Amino acid sequence: MTEELPSTEVETQPAPVVQAVRKGMWGEGPGDVSGFGGISRPIIRHQRASRPYGSWFDDVANRLQALVADLPDEVSTDLDQLTFFIPKDRLLEVVRAMRDDSQLRFETCTSVSGVHFPDEEDAELHVVYALLSMTHNRRVLLEVTTSDEDPVIDSVTSVYPHTNWHERETWDMFGIIFDSHPALTRILMPDDWDGHPQRKDYPLGGIPVEFKGAQVPPPDERRS
């Protein structure tokens, strides 16, 4: 006869919050020639998790909160990826702790990526930092938001010098200003380029494509 193990109570994860519903390939409006015009799917972003997170996630979260006083417990474990949502004024404090503490030891930042959500008031611009611990073989994401009105976030080049080029690309593509960056200049587009091409409000532009007996309008006219 086998002995039953004591039951452990696991906190229920919060239900997903649907921000909007996307229809078709490109969203609302005419001109969807993708063949997916009948699709309707919910948009769920930045889903927060509840403790216990599971795996090694709780250990990292507990250690980070012990090192950085009054850090909000804002975490996502979606797709088995640990993401910390960090207030932008705490970013440098967090990355220093993540790099220097022996129990965390995230020695490198493998990428800095911009994201543009124009429908998120006062948080239209997001920056995602992918950190890697070679010591402990772990990966985490840090996510920071700022607004279109104040698109400024501290540069992390003082902690991870190689993010110099990542931050330049994020500035170039999204217009996010990294304060105290040593030389925040364009890296992909010409220096005199107008605008930031990966923002969702950036005009597509383009030229019509000529075919025998037909002409396809440029992307900006096609999408409208």
C-alpha positions in Angstrom: 0.0 0.0 0.0 1.5 3.3 -1.1 1.5 6.3 1.2 -0.2 9.4 -0.2 1.9 12.5 -0.5 0.6 15.6 1.2 -1.3 17.9 -1.1 0.3 21.3 -1.9 -1.9 24.3 -2.7 -0.9 26.1 -5.9 -2.1 29.6 -6.4 -4.3 30.0 -9.4 -2.8 32.1 -12.2 -4.9 35.2 -13.1 -7.1 34.9 -16.2 -5.7 36.5 -19.3 -6.8 40.1 -19.9 -7.9 40.8 -23.5 -6.8 44.3 -24.6 -8.5 44.1 -28.0 -9.6 41.8 -30.8 -7.7 41.7 -34.1 -9.6 40.8 -37.2 -7.9 39.5 -40.4 -4.1 39.7 -41.0 -3.8 43.5 -40.8 -6.6 44.5 -38.4 -9.7 46.5 -39.2 -10.3 48.1 -42.6 -10.6 47.1 -46.2 -7.8 45.8 -48.5 -6.9 42.6 -46.7 -5.9 40.4 -49.6 -3.9 37.9 -47.4 -6.7 35.3 -47.4 -7.0 35.6 -43.6 -9.7 38.2 -43.6 -12.1 36.0 -41.6 -9.8 35.4 -38.7 -10.7 37.0 -35.4 -8.3 36.6 -32.4 -7.8 38.3 -29.0 -4.8 40.5 -28.2 -3.3 39.6 -24.8 -0.2 41.5 -23.7 2.0 41.6 -20.6 0.1 38.9 -18.7 1.1 38.9 -15.0 1.7 35.7 -13.1 1.0 34.9 -9.5 3.2 33.0 -7.1 4.5 30.4 -7.0 6.0 30.9 -10.4 7.7 27.4 -10.4 11.1 26.1 -11.5 13.9 28.5 -10.5 11.8 31.5 -11.2 10.8 32.1 -7.6 14.5 31.9 -6.4 15.5 34.6 -8.9 12.5 36.8 -8.1 13.0 36.5 -4.4 16.7 37.3 -4.6 16.1 40.3 -6.9 13.5 41.8 -4.5 15.9 41.2 -1.6 18.6 43.2 -3.4 16.4 46.0 -4.8 14.2 47.5 -2.1 10.5 48.1 -2.9 10.7 46.6 -6.4 7.2 45.9 -7.6 6.5 42.2 -7.9 5.4 42.4 -11.6 6.3 39.2 -13.3 5.2 37.2 -16.4 5.9 33.5 -16.9 4.1 33.3 -20.2 5.6 30.6 -22.6 7.9 29.5 -19.7 9.8 32.7 -20.1 10.5 34.7 -16.9 10.0 38.4 -17.5 10.3 41.2 -14.9 8.4 44.5 -15.6 10.7 47.1 -14.2 9.9 50.8 -13.5 12.3 52.8 -15.7 13.7 54.8 -12.8 14.9 51.5 -11.2 16.5 50.0 -14.4 20.1 50.6 -13.6 19.8 49.4 -10.0 18.2 46.2 -11.3 20.7 45.4 -14.0 23.6 46.0 -11.6 22.1 43.6 -9.1 21.4 41.1 -11.9 25.0 41.2 -13.1 26.9 41.5 -9.8 25.1 39.2 -7.3 26.6 35.7 -7.1 23.2 34.1 -6.8 22.0 35.8 -10.0 25.1 36.5 -12.1 23.6 37.5 -15.3 26.9 38.4 -16.9 25.7 39.5 -20.3 22.8 41.3 -22.0 22.3 39.5 -25.4 19.8 42.0 -26.9 18.0 45.3 -26.4 14.7 45.4 -28.4 12.1 48.1 -28.9 8.4 47.6 -29.2 5.7 50.1 -30.1 2.2 49.8 -28.8 0.5 53.0 -29.9 -2.8 52.1 -28.1 -1.2 51.9 -24.7 -1.6 55.4 -23.2 1.5 56.7 -21.4 3.3 53.4 -22.2 3.5 53.4 -25.9 7.2 52.5 -26.0 8.6 49.3 -24.5 12.2 48.2 -24.3 13.0 44.5 -23.6 16.4 43.4 -22.3 17.4 39.8 -22.7 19.9 38.8 -19.9 21.9 35.6 -19.9 23.6 33.9 -16.9 26.4 31.6 -18.2 27.2 30.7 -14.6 23.7 29.3 -13.8 22.6 28.7 -17.4 19.5 30.9 -17.1 17.8 33.5 -19.2 15.4 36.3 -18.1 13.8 39.3 -19.7 13.5 42.8 -18.3 10.8 45.0 -19.7 10.6 48.8 -19.3 8.0 51.2 -20.6 7.9 54.9 -21.4 5.6 57.3 -23.2 5.7 59.0 -26.6 5.7 62.3 -24.7 8.9 61.4 -22.7 10.7 58.7 -24.7 13.8 58.6 -22.4 15.2 55.6 -20.7 18.6 55.2 -18.9 21.3 53.6 -21.0 22.7 50.4 -19.6 26.0 50.7 -21.3 27.7 51.5 -18.0 26.7 48.0 -16.9 26.8 46.1 -20.2 29.1 48.1 -22.5 28.3 46.0 -25.6 24.7 47.2 -25.6 26.0 50.4 -27.2 25.1 49.1 -30.6 21.8 47.5 -29.5 20.6 50.8 -28.0 21.7 52.7 -31.1 19.5 50.4 -33.3 16.5 50.8 -30.9 16.9 54.6 -31.1 17.2 54.4 -34.9 14.1 52.2 -35.3 11.8 53.4 -32.5 13.0 56.8 -31.4 13.7 55.8 -27.8 16.4 58.0 -26.3 18.9 56.3 -24.0 20.1 58.8 -21.5 23.9 58.8 -20.9 24.6 56.7 -24.0 28.2 57.6 -25.2 27.2 58.3 -28.8 23.5 57.8 -29.6 23.5 58.1 -33.4 21.8 56.1 -36.2 23.2 52.8 -37.0 21.0 51.4 -39.9 19.4 54.5 -41.5 21.3 57.5 -42.9 22.0 60.3 -40.3 19.5 62.6 -41.9 16.7 60.1 -42.1 13.3 61.4 -41.0 11.4 59.3 -38.5 11.9 55.8 -37.0 10.8 53.0 -39.4 9.7 50.3 -37.0 7.1 52.4 -35.2 3.6 51.3 -36.1 2.6 54.9 -37.0 5.5 55.2 -39.5 4.2 55.8 -43.1 4.8 52.8 -45.4 5.3 54.9 -48.5 6.7 53.1 -51.5 6.1 53.1 -55.3 3.5 51.3 -57.4 4.6 48.0 -59.0 4.0 47.7 -62.8 2.7 44.4 -64.3 1.6 43.8 -67.9 -1.9 45.3 -68.0 -2.0 46.1 -64.3 -0.5 48.2 -61.5 -0.3 47.4 -57.8 -0.6 50.5 -55.7 2.2 51.4 -53.2 1.9 49.9 -49.7 0.6 53.0 -48.0 -2.3 53.2 -50.4 -2.9 49.4 -50.4 -3.1 49.2 -46.6 -5.5 52.1 -46.4 
